[in-house]
């Protein structure tokens, strides 16, 4: 009895003919390829973060230049988060890092007085921005260091979130 000679690397299945075998060595990328994939992923992640930071900075500067009035401040899901609502419909989620007392003052007085973003200064190397809010009737602006996230109209951040 002679055995059927099969080409190496091929598997025979019942009546279907030969199927190529995939070895582990062929399925798993080698170290050099994995390193290249990690580099590509890091580059894409850096580009996405830079793009989101530029978009958020543009939104903040538009609010500042147009003196868009602040219509309300609502507490976020965590104790350090606040959602700022502007009269043009823009909503921002702030995670305050510095200036908590100023944020509390803004929460108290924003519904009763007119307030707007007077100046925006992004922190380089970090995903935070310095924000100065001007409230009519006050001499000094409210100064905050916060991470800013754009909130979609659905009401909670997710999906199309812009983080700097």
Protein Blocks (a to p, Z undefined) as FASTA:
>chain_A
ZZddddehiacdehkapaddddfklmpccfklmmmmmmmmmmmmmmmmmmmmmmmmmmmm
mmmmnopacfbdcddfblkbccdddfkopacddddfbhplmmmmmmmmmmmmccddfbdc
ddehiacdcdddddehiabdcddddddddddfkopaehjacdZZ
